Amino acid sequence: MPRKISRDQKLKLIQEATEALKNPHAKDYAAVYAAAVLTSRNNIYSAINYFSDTYTLTIHAEPSALAHAANHSESEILAIAIISTEKLKKGDFTNPCHLCKQILYESQRRSGIKMLVILANTYGESKELFLDDMASYLWPV
């Protein structure tokens, strides 16, 4: 069952994800990805992707944000905002990869809270949908 999230909470979530894009760790990379999660305690935890020179060991922003919340004993995620510095056209958004959708789904399944996904871009646009509506197939765990 989805929980109601205010417009201000959504804007703050996008703002925190956008702010994470400025993290100096990622300054040398072509595109930076950031995510911020809103927990049931009304806290926001943001993260960027942590690059590996091999790329295969790169930790994506979405699981990084989930881990940041978990490190604060929070696992009930109401919403996640995702943004990147990818070169996108107006109206386009960076979607989570299938690995990230899987880990978001597992988080949602454990908490029983339907997760809102807010996709944002650097043009100030955003798009909202529920995780269940964007995942074509997820492994039942």
KOLKEBA-444154 format. One record per residue (C-alpha): residue number from 1; x, y, z. Coordinates in nm, 2 decimals. Each point is the difference from the previous one (the first is absolute). Layout:
! KOLKEBA-444154
{r NUM, {X, Y, Z}}
...
END
This chain:
! KOLKEBA-444154
{r 1, {0.00, 0.00, 0.00}}
{r 2, {0.15, 0.34, -0.10}}
{r 3, {0.04, 0.26, 0.27}}
{r 4, {-0.09, 0.36, -0.07}}
{r 5, {0.30, 0.23, -0.07}}
{r 6, {-0.04, 0.38, 0.00}}
{r 7, {0.11, 0.22, -0.29}}
{r 8, {0.26, 0.16, 0.24}}
{r 9, {0.14, -0.35, 0.08}}
{r 10, {0.03, -0.08, -0.37}}
{r 11, {0.17, 0.33, -0.07}}
{r 12, {0.24, -0.05, 0.29}}
{r 13, {0.08, -0.35, -0.12}}
{r 14, {0.09, 0.13, -0.35}}
{r 15, {0.20, 0.28, 0.15}}
{r 16, {0.21, -0.24, 0.21}}
{r 17, {0.06, -0.23, -0.30}}
{r 18, {0.10, 0.30, -0.21}}
{r 19, {0.23, 0.13, 0.27}}
{r 20, {0.17, -0.34, 0.01}}
{r 21, {0.11, 0.04, -0.36}}
{r 22, {0.24, 0.27, 0.12}}
{r 23, {0.20, -0.26, 0.20}}
{r 24, {0.37, 0.06, -0.09}}
{r 25, {0.07, -0.38, -0.01}}
{r 26, {-0.17, -0.02, -0.34}}
{r 27, {0.15, 0.32, -0.16}}
{r 28, {0.22, -0.20, -0.24}}
{r 29, {-0.28, -0.21, -0.16}}
{r 30, {-0.21, 0.08, -0.31}}
{r 31, {-0.33, -0.06, 0.18}}
{r 32, {-0.09, -0.01, 0.37}}
{r 33, {-0.30, -0.18, 0.13}}
{r 34, {-0.17, 0.09, 0.33}}
{r 35, {-0.29, -0.13, 0.21}}
{r 36, {-0.17, 0.11, 0.31}}
{r 37, {-0.24, -0.21, 0.21}}
{r 38, {-0.28, 0.12, 0.23}}
{r 39, {-0.06, -0.22, 0.30}}
{r 40, {-0.32, -0.06, 0.20}}
{r 41, {0.17, 0.21, 0.28}}
{r 42, {0.01, 0.29, -0.25}}
{r 43, {0.38, -0.01, -0.03}}
{r 44, {0.17, 0.03, -0.34}}
{r 45, {0.33, -0.18, -0.08}}
{r 46, {0.18, 0.08, -0.32}}
{r 47, {0.29, -0.16, -0.19}}
{r 48, {0.18, 0.01, -0.33}}
{r 49, {0.14, -0.29, -0.19}}
{r 50, {0.35, -0.11, 0.12}}
{r 51, {0.21, -0.05, -0.30}}
{r 52, {0.25, -0.28, -0.05}}
{r 53, {0.26, 0.02, -0.27}}
{r 54, {-0.12, -0.35, -0.11}}
{r 55, {-0.36, 0.13, -0.02}}
{r 56, {-0.11, -0.35, 0.10}}
{r 57, {0.06, 0.08, 0.36}}
{r 58, {-0.18, 0.34, -0.02}}
{r 59, {-0.27, 0.03, 0.27}}
{r 60, {-0.31, 0.17, -0.14}}
{r 61, {-0.17, 0.29, 0.17}}
{r 62, {-0.33, -0.18, 0.08}}
{r 63, {0.15, -0.28, 0.21}}
{r 64, {0.24, 0.25, 0.15}}
{r 65, {-0.29, 0.21, 0.12}}
{r 66, {-0.18, -0.31, 0.14}}
{r 67, {0.32, -0.09, 0.18}}
{r 68, {0.03, 0.35, 0.14}}
{r 69, {-0.35, -0.03, 0.15}}
{r 70, {0.07, -0.35, 0.13}}
{r 71, {0.31, 0.13, 0.17}}
{r 72, {-0.23, 0.23, 0.20}}
{r 73, {-0.24, -0.30, 0.08}}
{r 74, {-0.26, 0.11, -0.25}}
{r 75, {-0.13, -0.24, -0.25}}
{r 76, {-0.35, 0.12, -0.07}}
{r 77, {0.04, 0.19, -0.32}}
{r 78, {-0.30, 0.21, -0.12}}
{r 79, {0.16, 0.15, -0.31}}
{r 80, {0.32, 0.04, -0.19}}
{r 81, {0.11, 0.28, -0.23}}
{r 82, {0.25, -0.07, -0.28}}
{r 83, {0.19, 0.25, -0.21}}
{r 84, {0.32, 0.01, -0.21}}
{r 85, {0.23, 0.23, -0.19}}
{r 86, {-0.05, -0.22, -0.31}}
{r 87, {-0.05, 0.21, -0.32}}
{r 88, {-0.38, -0.03, -0.03}}
{r 89, {-0.26, 0.19, -0.20}}
{r 90, {-0.28, 0.18, 0.17}}
{r 91, {-0.26, -0.25, 0.10}}
{r 92, {0.25, -0.29, 0.04}}
{r 93, {0.10, -0.15, 0.32}}
{r 94, {0.26, -0.25, 0.13}}
{r 95, {-0.17, -0.32, 0.11}}
{r 96, {0.14, -0.25, 0.25}}
{r 97, {0.17, -0.29, -0.16}}
{r 98, {-0.14, -0.35, 0.05}}
{r 99, {0.24, -0.08, 0.28}}
{r 100, {-0.11, 0.31, 0.19}}
{r 101, {-0.37, -0.07, -0.07}}
{r 102, {0.05, -0.34, 0.15}}
{r 103, {0.16, 0.13, 0.32}}
{r 104, {-0.27, 0.27, 0.03}}
{r 105, {-0.27, -0.27, -0.05}}
{r 106, {0.16, -0.22, 0.28}}
{r 107, {0.00, 0.30, 0.23}}
{r 108, {-0.37, 0.08, -0.08}}
{r 109, {-0.09, -0.37, 0.05}}
{r 110, {0.16, -0.01, 0.34}}
{r 111, {-0.17, 0.31, 0.13}}
{r 112, {-0.34, -0.05, -0.17}}
{r 113, {0.00, 0.36, -0.10}}
{r 114, {-0.07, 0.08, -0.37}}
{r 115, {0.30, 0.21, -0.11}}
{r 116, {-0.05, 0.32, -0.20}}
{r 117, {0.28, 0.06, -0.26}}
{r 118, {0.06, 0.36, -0.09}}
{r 119, {0.22, 0.04, -0.32}}
{r 120, {0.14, 0.35, -0.03}}
{r 121, {0.23, 0.17, -0.25}}
{r 122, {0.22, 0.30, -0.01}}
{r 123, {-0.27, 0.21, -0.18}}
{r 124, {-0.21, 0.01, 0.32}}
{r 125, {-0.24, -0.26, -0.13}}
{r 126, {-0.12, -0.31, 0.18}}
{r 127, {-0.21, -0.30, -0.05}}
{r 128, {-0.17, -0.22, 0.26}}
{r 129, {-0.09, -0.36, -0.01}}
{r 130, {-0.01, -0.30, 0.24}}
{r 131, {0.27, -0.25, -0.02}}
{r 132, {-0.24, -0.28, -0.08}}
{r 133, {-0.11, 0.19, -0.31}}
{r 134, {0.36, 0.03, -0.14}}
{r 135, {0.13, -0.35, 0.06}}
{r 136, {-0.07, -0.23, -0.29}}
{r 137, {0.12, -0.30, 0.20}}
{r 138, {0.15, -0.04, 0.34}}
{r 139, {0.12, -0.32, 0.17}}
{r 140, {-0.24, -0.12, 0.26}}
{r 141, {0.20, -0.02, 0.32}}
END
